[in-house]
């Protein structure tokens, strides 16, 4: 009976050791997989951050180009407004000169008719 019990104990001990070894192997495998996933996650985060940084840089360049274009257009509009004012002034002067010339012509015609 003692021998049978000792034999069973030894068998159970071997089985326990086998199960413990399998658990340790499984634990090591899981730890390795976790480490790989963490590395992949870090890499994905880095790539994402790099993409965000590049997108932000491109947006800032585009915004700056838009600001420059707006500034250029504002300058163009100001110069066009000045040109319009200048042309209006010239038109008014020309209208006044034409009015004076017509009056002078009218006077000359009156003088000629008499």
C-alpha positions in Angstrom: 0.0 0.0 0.0 2.9 2.3 1.0 4.7 1.5 -2.3 1.5 2.1 -4.3 0.9 5.5 -2.5 4.6 6.5 -3.0 4.3 5.6 -6.7 1.2 7.6 -7.1 2.8 10.5 -5.2 5.8 10.3 -7.5 3.5 10.2 -10.5 1.5 13.2 -9.3 4.8 15.1 -8.6 6.0 14.4 -12.1 2.6 15.5 -13.5 2.6 18.6 -11.3 6.1 19.5 -12.5 5.0 18.9 -16.1 2.0 21.2 -15.6 4.2 23.8 -13.9 6.7 23.7 -16.8 3.9 24.1 -19.3 2.5 27.0 -17.3 5.9 28.7 -17.2 6.3 28.2 -20.9 2.8 29.6 -21.5 3.6 32.5 -19.2 6.8 33.2 -21.1 5.0 33.0 -24.4 2.3 35.4 -23.2 4.9 37.8 -21.8 6.8 37.7 -25.2 3.5 38.4 -27.1 2.7 41.3 -24.7 6.1 42.7 -25.3 5.7 42.4 -29.1 2.2 44.1 -28.9 3.7 46.9 -26.8 6.5 47.4 -29.3 4.0 47.4 -32.2 1.7 49.9 -30.3 4.7 52.2 -29.6 5.7 52.0 -33.3 2.1 52.7 -34.4 1.9 55.7 -32.0 5.2 57.0 -33.3 4.0 56.7 -36.9 0.7 58.4 -36.0 2.5 61.2 -34.2 4.9 61.7 -37.1 1.9 61.8 -39.5 0.2 64.4 -37.3 3.4 66.5 -37.1 3.7 66.4 -40.8 0.1 67.2 -41.4 0.4 70.2 -39.0 3.5 71.4 -40.7 1.8 71.2 -44.1 -1.3 73.0 -42.7 0.9 75.8 -41.2 2.7 76.2 -44.6 -0.7 76.3 -46.3 -2.1 78.8 -43.8 0.9 81.0 -44.2 0.5 80.9 -48.0 -3.2 81.9 -47.5 -2.3 84.8 -45.2 0.2 86.0 -47.8 -2.4 85.7 -50.6 -4.9 87.6 -48.5 -2.4 90.3 -47.7 -1.5 90.6 -51.4 -5.2 90.8 -52.4 -5.8 93.4 -49.7 -2.9 95.4 -51.1 -4.3 95.0 -54.6 -7.8 96.1 -53.5 -6.3 99.2 -51.8 -4.4 100.1 -55.0 -7.5 99.5 -57.1 -9.5 101.8 -54.8 -6.9 104.5 -55.1 -6.9 104.1 -58.9 -10.7 104.4 -59.0 -10.6 107.5 -56.9 -7.9 108.9 -59.2 -10.0 108.0 -62.3 -13.1 109.6 -60.7 -11.1 112.8 -60.1 -9.8 112.8 -63.6 -13.3 112.3 -65.0 -14.6 115.2 -62.9 -11.8 117.4 -64.2 -12.5 116.3 -67.7 -16.3 116.9 -67.3 -15.5 120.4 -65.9 -13.1 121.1 -68.8 -15.7 119.8 -71.3 -18.4 122.0 -69.7 -16.1 125.1 -69.9 -15.2 124.2 -73.5 -18.9 123.9 -74.4 -19.7 127.2 -72.7 -16.8 128.9 -74.6 -18.0 127.3 -77.8 -21.5 128.5 -77.1 -20.1 132.0 -76.5 -18.1 131.9 -79.7 -21.2 130.7 -81.7 -23.3 133.5 -80.2 -20.5 136.0 -81.1 -20.3 134.6 -84.6 -24.1 134.7 -85.2 -24.2 138.4 -84.2 
